[in-house]
Amino acid sequence: MNQQLDSVVRQVGEIILGKERQIRLAIACLVARGHLLIEDIPGVGKTMLAHALATTLGLQFQRIQFTSDLLPADILGVSIFDRESSAFRFHPGPIFAQVILADEVNRATPKTQSALLEAMEEHQVTAEGETRPLPEPFFVIATQNPSHQIGTFPLPESQLDRFLMRIELGYPDAGAERALLQGVDRRELLPQLAPCMQPADLVALQHTAREVHASGALLDYLQALVDYSRKSPDYVNGLSPRAALALLNVARAWAMMDNRKQVLPEDVQAIVPGVVGHRLYVTRDNMRINGADVAEQLIEAVPIP
């Protein structure tokens, strides 16, 4: 199984140059059965990463471009009257796919953003009084531009919490950017990608990740991190039980990707930025600071038992 994951990392890395760590974090998020939020400025490869992951993992893919005039029905689907049967027939929207790319999700209004909540939490959609299950596995990979850019609506905390992880790509280093400038347009490479696994393989990896052992001492460390965030005056609100589970699940996936059967404190520290960076607010001026800075502060404050 690790060979499959290595193949996924390697193939996606041919599209998104110089970002192996971010690719591994994104895959760990999906293996942990979570939704992923990619936040960064335009033009660094957010959409391309989502597309490359879906194709390489062999998952059915739908892209939804979020705009200010997008309606919930454009995502969920709508019933249209069928003259032949003299009845309304439901036409599923793009949400009925295994991977949804919610591109520039914070450009849509809060009402439209909320259309994703039930799908992300319950893996089902209720439309026009009927509940319909979504395919399995089901992931939302959302991209968003920084909140200070024109034409954006901030994601509410309730929706941010639905994302297991948030990552940032950042600018490429000099070597990766030179290879990008001298090489083929990465968009031309996307159609050439072949799946490295099937959906059933990913489901098997998800089950394997859940079996990675977390010792009592490791759980003590994880609880100490969560407890500090709740008691420290540095944060407006502490980490919720859902966030604690997120830390554990992603740490298990990260350990499995390193071919280990036991979670180490270093695994937790490696994934803390992606899990807590969008869940904690600092008290200073009630402003959110960079997720990596929040994580570093938390890790330094809580010693390993």
N, C-alpha and C positions, 0 to 999 in steps of 0.2 A: 504493500500500500504506500509506503514511503517513496518508492520509486515512481509511483503515479503522481504523488504530490510534487516530487522534484521535477518531473516532466512538466507539470502545470506551471511551476515557478519559472522554469527555464523558458518555456514557450511564451508566457506572458511577458517575461523580461526581454524578449526580442522585440516587443512592441513598445513597452514602457522602459526606456533605457535608464540604467543607473538607479533603479528604485526597488532593489530586491527586498529590502526590509519592509517597505510599504506593501509590496505584493504579498509577502508572507503574512503580514498582519491581516490583509484583506481575505486571504484564503482561510486563516485561522478563524476569522469571524464567521465565514460561511460554514466551516466545519462545526463550529459551535452552535449552529442553527440560528444565527442572528442576522439582523439587517445592518447594512453598512452605509454610513454617511461620509462622503468625500467632500471636504470643504477646502477650497483654494481659489485663487484668482483664475480668470479665464485663460485658457491656452496652455495649461501645464499637463493635460492628458487625462483629466478626470473621466470624461465620457469614453475615451478610448480604453481606459483600464477596465471599466465596467463591461464594455462590449467584448474585450479580449477574455475576461474571466468567464463570462457566460458561454462563449463559444468553446473555450478550452475545456470547460467542465462538462460540455455536452448537454447544456440546458436550453430549453425553449426560451426565447428572448423577445421582449417587447420594449420599445422605447417610447416614453411619453414626454413630450416637450411641455414643461409647465410654463404657462404664460398667465397674465393677469385676467384674461377672458376665458380661461379654461373652467369648465363646469364639472361638478362631481359625476354627472351622467356620462361625460366624455371619458371618464376613467372606468366607472363601474359597468356601464351598459345602459340600454334603454329598451322599453317594450314598444313595438310598432304593430299597428293593426294589420292583420293578414286577411285580405278579402276572401281568399279561397277557403280558409277555415273559419272565417267570421269570429276570430279571436285575436287577442294580443299575443305576440310572440316576443320573447325576450332575446335580444341580441347582445351577447356578452361584450364587454369592453376590453381594452388591452390589459386590464388587471389580471385576466385569466391566463397567465403564463407562469413559467417556473422562475424566471428572473425578470423583474420589472426595473428598468432604468428610469427613475424619476429625475429627469434632467433639469437642472436649475429649479429645484423644488421650491425654493423660497421666492421665486418670482410669481407664484400663484397666490391667490387670496387665502386667508385662513380657512374659509369654508371649503375650498377645494382641497387644501392640505389635509383637512380632517377626514376626507374621504378615504385616506389611506389607513386610518387608525385601526378600524376593525380588521382589515385585511392583514396588517402587520402583527396584530396581537393574537387574533383568533384563527387566522388562515381561512377565513370565510368572508363572504360579502352578503349583506342584506340589502336587497334592492326591491322596491315595490312590494314589500311585505313578505318576500320569500328569501330564505337563507340558502346560499349556494356555496359549496366548498370550493376552495382553490386547489390547483394541482400541487402535488408534493414531489420534490421539495419546492418550497416557495421562498424567494428572497426579494427584498427591495434593496436595490443599490441606488441611493440618491446622491446627486451632486448639488452643491449650492455655492453661490458666490458669497464673498464676505458681506456681512450685513451693512457695512457702510457704503456699498455700491448702490447706484441709482436703480430704482425699480424693484427693490427686494422687500419682502415681508418677513419679519423674524419668525422662526419656528417656535411655537409655544413649548414650554418645558415638557408638557405631556407627550408631545410628539417626539421631541428630542430623546426622551427616555425610552421610546420604542426602538431606537437604534442601539444595537448592542455596542457598536464602536463608531468612533469618528476618527478619520485619519486625514492628514494633509500630505500632498505630494511635494510641494516646494519646487524650487528651480533645480534643474539638473546640474551636476558638477561639470567642470570644463571638458573632461574627457567624453562624458555622455553627450553633451551638447555638440561637440565636434563630430562625433559619430552620427548624430541626428542630422547635422547640416550636410555631411558628406554622403549619407546613405539614401536609401529609397524612402519616399514618403510613407510614413507608418500607416496611413489610411489605406494605402494600396496593399499592405500586407494582411490587413484584417480578413479579407475574403479568402486568403490562402490558409488560414488557420484550420487545423483539424482537431476534433475533440480528442483529448488525452484520456478521457474516462467517460463512463455512462452515468446517468442519474442514479442508478442502483449502486454504483461504486461509491458515489458521494454519500449516499444514505448509509452504506456500510462503514465508511470512515467516520460518520457522525456517531454511530453506535460504538465504534472502537474508542473514540475520544472520551465518551462518557465513562468508559471502564478504566481510564488512567487513574491510578491511585493518588489520593490526596490524604496525607497523614494528618493525625491530630495536631501536630506541631504546625503544619502548614495552614490548617484551618485557624489555629490560634493567631498566626500572623495575619491572615486575611481579615479575621474579625478585629484585630487590633487596628488595621488600616481603616476599616469602616467606622470603628468606635471613635478613633481620633477625629475623623471628619465630622462626626456628629457633636463632639464636645468642644472642638477647637473654635475659638472666636474668629478664626480666619475665614470661615465659610458661612454663608447665609443659611444654607441647609446642608445636612450631612447626606451621606450615601444611603440609599434605600436598600431594603432586602433584595430587590430586583437587581440593583447594582452589584451587591455582594455575590449573587448567583452568576452574574455576568463575568465578574472577575474570575471566579472559579472555572466556569465553562471555557472561557477563552484561554486561561492558563493551561487547562488540560489539553486543549487542541494544540497550543504552542509546544507543550512537552511532547505530544505525539509526533509533531512535525520534526522534532529533533530526535525521534526514534527512542524515546524514553517512556517507561511505563509508570513513572512517578513524577509528580509535580514538585518542582523546586522553588524556593523563594525567588530565585532569579527569573523564573518563568512569570511569576506574578508581576515583578518589577518591569519586565519587558513589555507587558501589555497594559500596564496601568495608564499610560498617557491616552491610549485610544479608548479606554473604557470610562475613565472618570473625567476627562478633559471637557466633555460637554454636559456633565452632570453637576459640577461644582461651581458655585459663584464665590468670589472673594468678597469680603466685606468692604474693601476699600472702594469708596464711591459706588458701591453696588455694581461694579463692572466685571465682566468676564475677562480673565487674562488667558494667555496662551495655554492650551492644554498640557503641553510639555512642562511648562513652568509649574502648573498646579501639581502635576504628577511628581516632579522632582521635589517640591516642597513636602508633599505627603510622604514620599519614600524616605527622605532625610529625617523626618520627624518621628517615624516609627521604626525602632530597631527590630531586626530579625530575632525571634525568640531563640 
